[in-house]
Amino acid sequence: MADQNSQSADSLWRSTAKPLKDFAALSVDVETDLLIVGAGYTGLSTALHAVDAIKDIVVVDQAQPGWGCSGRNGGQVHPQWKSDLAILETLYPGKQFKIFIETLGASVQLVFDLIEKYQIQCHALRNGSIIAGKGKRAIRYLTEWSQFWTDTGENIRLLDKKVTSKLIGTSHYDLSMCDQRGGSLQPLSYSRGLARACKEQGITIFGNTRACKISRSEGGWKVSTPGGSIRCKRLVLATNGYTDDLWPGLSRTIIPVASMLTATCSLPEDLAGALLPQRQPVAEYARVPAYYRIDESNRLVFGWRGTLSGGIGSLDTTHLRSKAVGLFPQISSTDWEFDWAGYVGITPDQRPMLLKLSDHAYAGLGYNGRGVPMATMMGQQLALALTDQSTAIPIGPLRSIPLHSFYPVGVSTRIISGHLHDFFDSRYEKN
Ligand SMILES: Cc1cc2nc3c(=O)[nH]c(=O)nc-3n(C[C@H](O)[C@H](O)[C@H](O)COP(=O)(O)OP(=O)(O)OC[C@H]3O[C@@H](n4cnc5c(N)ncnc54)[C@H](O)[C@@H]3O)c2cc1C
């Protein structure tokens, strides 16, 4: 289980998001039609999408909305999934592939639609998103996907080394792909905006309310918390990378992998413009990919893996900063102001999971670092599942990952071997 308390660092997003009054903790016993555990994008989006069909909805979070990944992420909104095209076609055979591809585009659209619908102030910018890569493997990935998207009629540009270095102020990458559907936002402001919208829609949120135990109760479920219990007809677990032992086996369906972020002080306009002149968010295609962007106050926000052991450690982001300076020597004397981290929910085959846990009990999790759009979409899908409608994301049973307790060793091995592969991939091209 991910350590719940060690990473509530003072992030850039916490210091710049519009404040939202804390939601009070539950202190009595209540009954509701639908209880959602977890107030990140998955939980809040589920509530907002279910509110027309389900009268009485309660959301609980052990902290406050956006405390988990939804308030810590890089704020990058990519329509591009991380898997190779051929692998994705195998994972989603036949018609399912087309549905998943449409879901990717729809999930990004949904984010910007919700922002518009609920007038969420979160510095949303829809100016395209970039995937950039170096070496033979990345070239193949980018070429295949850009051809695929072009064939499906999307506005995607495959950019050679020269054009890439104009869009990203470094000559590091061989190739990149710019997708006009993508963009960026302030992730905690987006979370808080969704929470505010829930409140306006009559949805009840309890903060600082940890769901400790779930048991069967007449006509549904009883969820115990330190201050009171909640009886509900329907239940959704939206706890993703922070999933604990609340539902037997759920924490063994995903691997919580640490990702860290660091941010510079505000850069002078000409320096920010030299790094990312058009301000698109960039994610690398690599085995251990970095991701970065310039925020609205001209800070470089740079994300990469956690420690080599796969954890967060003492939030030492030296390795992120050296990687950032390696890409952009222009910022070598710039001050860094913020460090923070969180746990990304990774699934072994990189598919997001909509799980039917039992009668009228579901979970949505495992967005593999693409949860800004995909968790938002999962909320819509969970609302459909709760009201017995068909879903674009297939509903599956809970399946534990074999040998799950060894995941820390697996994560460390993947990081180290990933670094080696990335190194040799890039050298291959040079020679
Ligand atoms: C450092 C980092 C960078 C990332 N960058 C990006 C990015 O740039 N773009 C992108 O698309 N995705 C990114 N992601 C992934 C994305 O943030 C997540 O996929 C998404 O936020 C998941 O939302 P969620 O609502 O499912 O989970 P979360 O936001 O993690 O919410 C889960 C909530 O459940 C609560 N909870 C857990 N257990 C209990 C319990 N027993 N009782 C009550 N509450 C409980 C937690 O307090 C938490 O608030 C990043 C993730 C990290 C960590």
The ligand as a MOL file (V3000), in Angstrom:
LIG
                    3D

  0  0  0     0  0            999 V3000
M  V30 BEGIN CTAB
M  V30 COUNTS 53 58 0 0 0
M  V30 BEGIN ATOM
M  V30 1 C 3.4220 13.2200 -10.1620 0
M  V30 2 C 2.3240 12.8550 -11.1180 0
M  V30 3 C 2.2580 13.4510 -12.3590 0
M  V30 4 C 1.2380 13.1290 -13.2550 0
M  V30 5 N 1.1370 13.8260 -14.4410 0
M  V30 6 C 0.0650 13.6100 -15.2500 0
M  V30 7 C -0.1370 14.4430 -16.3890 0
M  V30 8 O 0.6020 15.3860 -16.6500 0
M  V30 9 N -1.1850 14.1600 -17.2060 0
M  V30 10 C -2.0720 13.1370 -16.9220 0
M  V30 11 O -3.0020 12.9110 -17.7110 0
M  V30 12 N -1.9350 12.3790 -15.7980 0
M  V30 13 C -0.9130 12.6020 -14.9490 0
M  V30 14 N -0.7920 11.8910 -13.7960 0
M  V30 15 C -1.8440 10.9030 -13.4630 0
M  V30 16 C -3.1440 11.5590 -12.9330 0
M  V30 17 O -2.8320 12.5700 -12.0220 0
M  V30 18 C -4.0290 10.5010 -12.2810 0
M  V30 19 O -4.2330 9.4360 -13.1730 0
M  V30 20 C -5.3930 11.0350 -11.8720 0
M  V30 21 O -5.2850 12.2120 -11.1180 0
M  V30 22 C -6.1350 9.9650 -11.0930 0
M  V30 23 O -7.2920 10.5210 -10.5170 0
M  V30 24 P -8.1090 9.6850 -9.4610 0
M  V30 25 O -9.2700 10.5080 -9.0830 0
M  V30 26 O -8.4110 8.3420 -10.0100 0
M  V30 27 O -7.1230 9.4350 -8.2470 0
M  V30 28 P -6.5820 10.4650 -7.1420 0
M  V30 29 O -6.5860 11.8550 -7.6240 0
M  V30 30 O -5.2890 9.9280 -6.6490 0
M  V30 31 O -7.6740 10.3910 -6.0140 0
M  V30 32 C -7.8180 9.2880 -5.1420 0
M  V30 33 C -8.3630 9.8250 -3.8310 0
M  V30 34 O -8.7870 8.7230 -3.0320 0
M  V30 35 C -8.6310 9.1000 -1.6870 0
M  V30 36 N -8.6430 7.8880 -0.8540 0
M  V30 37 C -7.8420 6.7970 -0.9580 0
M  V30 38 N -8.2090 5.8760 -0.0460 0
M  V30 39 C -9.2460 6.3970 0.6410 0
M  V30 40 C -10.0630 5.9120 1.7200 0
M  V30 41 N -9.8820 4.7130 2.2740 0
M  V30 42 N -11.0510 6.7200 2.1980 0
M  V30 43 C -11.2520 7.9480 1.6520 0
M  V30 44 N -10.5050 8.4460 0.6440 0
M  V30 45 C -9.5320 7.6790 0.1340 0
M  V30 46 C -7.3070 9.8540 -1.6650 0
M  V30 47 O -7.2130 10.7370 -0.5710 0
M  V30 48 C -7.3470 10.5940 -3.0160 0
M  V30 49 O -7.7600 11.9420 -2.8850 0
M  V30 50 C 0.2390 12.1620 -12.9010 0
M  V30 51 C 0.3120 11.5480 -11.6340 0
M  V30 52 C 1.3350 11.8860 -10.7470 0
M  V30 53 C 1.3700 11.2530 -9.3920 0
M  V30 END ATOM
M  V30 BEGIN BOND
M  V30 1 1 1 2
M  V30 2 1 2 3
M  V30 3 2 2 52
M  V30 4 2 3 4
M  V30 5 1 4 5
M  V30 6 1 4 50
M  V30 7 2 5 6
M  V30 8 1 6 7
M  V30 9 1 6 13
M  V30 10 2 7 8
M  V30 11 1 7 9
M  V30 12 1 9 10
M  V30 13 2 10 11
M  V30 14 1 10 12
M  V30 15 2 12 13
M  V30 16 1 13 14
M  V30 17 1 14 15
M  V30 18 1 14 50
M  V30 19 1 15 16
M  V30 20 1 16 17
M  V30 21 1 16 18
M  V30 22 1 18 19
M  V30 23 1 18 20
M  V30 24 1 20 21
M  V30 25 1 20 22
M  V30 26 1 22 23
M  V30 27 1 23 24
M  V30 28 2 24 25
M  V30 29 1 24 26
M  V30 30 1 24 27
M  V30 31 1 27 28
M  V30 32 2 28 29
M  V30 33 1 28 30
M  V30 34 1 28 31
M  V30 35 1 31 32
M  V30 36 1 32 33
M  V30 37 1 33 34
M  V30 38 1 33 48
M  V30 39 1 34 35
M  V30 40 1 35 36
M  V30 41 1 35 46
M  V30 42 1 36 37
M  V30 43 1 36 45
M  V30 44 2 37 38
M  V30 45 1 38 39
M  V30 46 1 39 40
M  V30 47 2 39 45
M  V30 48 1 40 41
M  V30 49 2 40 42
M  V30 50 1 42 43
M  V30 51 2 43 44
M  V30 52 1 44 45
M  V30 53 1 46 47
M  V30 54 1 46 48
M  V30 55 1 48 49
M  V30 56 2 50 51
M  V30 57 1 51 52
M  V30 58 1 52 53
M  V30 END BOND
M  V30 END CTAB
M  END
